[in-house]
Amino acid sequence: MLDNKDLQARIKTGLLSFPVTPFGEDGGFAADPFRKHLEWLSDYEVAGLIVAGGTGEMFSLTPQEIVDVVKVAKEAQPGQPIIAGCGYGTRLACEIAQGIEAAGGDGILLLPHYLIGAPADGIEAHIRAVCKATKMAVIVYNRGQARVTEDMIARLADECPNLIGFKDGTGDIDTVRRITVRMGDRLSYIGGMPTHELFAQAYSGAGMPTYSSAVFNFVPETALEFHAAFTSGDDAKCEQMLRDFYYPFAKIRDRKTGYAVSAIKAGVKLRGFETGPVRSPLTDLTDEEMGLMEQLIAGRK
């Protein structure tokens, strides 16, 4: 397991990747296609992989499948930090975190708990319990039903040394800025909006110097090119790439709820990898939409 401080330093400014989870004909996790995809991606340098996350359909995986995904990822990219999605209710999240740690994972991305709304002190207790259930690094994902405040994050950071990161997918720039100003170097900050490249420049002004990229799954060259332009402050290059690739991709993604995952998986399939379908309740792209994705990718090769 990578030292938590080393992992925090590594992800501070580097691009993070969100691999998809392929499924076989029997509907189960397909380890060999997953391994082949990760081996292909290993030619492109990123700060770490977040497996079984949102793009990896963590919400549709069993706890054992999450552990299996981590094991294969560690085999396919042994020198790469492997962070895994973790979530659901507190007891189950603690068990999943411990399973990820036993499988050799380096950290967890704590996704929102399931379904029900909860008061702030309950969410804080949930995060604290998961942090204390593992020695691994924990990154809190501020999104959906699990929104945090600056005071919550400050208390948790004081009590939980392994809390190393804050990722935001709410678009609430005010809260993001309050947290980055107050916490400073205590945490690493990661942008986590769907297709975050669309928001990266705005988030940079709120103190978030990096983000996770889902399109890295199928156009890694493009993802790294954008991240390089972003980190160097080349706004003209970023805007050109937004016009030529990211906004056309978002137009396909926005056709149906859930396509933020389905379109990424479609892109991986179009690059020649076996992915299987997305699991319900998500749905796959239509033939017409696959054609649009194919045209988009052809323009980036």
Buried (B, 14 or more C-beta within 10 A) or exposed (E): BBEBEEBBBBBBEBBBBBBBBBBEEEEEBBBEBBBBBBEBBBEEEBBBBBBBBBBBBBBBBEBEBBBBBBBBBBEBBEEBBBBBBBBBEBEBBBBBBBBBBEBBBBBBBBBBBBEEEBEEEEBBBBBBBBBBBBEBBBBBBBBBEBBBBBEBBBBBBEEBEBBBBBBBBBEEBEBBBBBBEBBEEBBBBBBBBBBBBBBBBBBBEBBBBBBBBBBBBBBBEBBBBBBEBBBEEBEEBBEEBBEEBBEBBBEBBEBBEBBBBBBBBBBBBBBEBBBBBBBEEBBBBEEEBBEBBEEBBEEBE
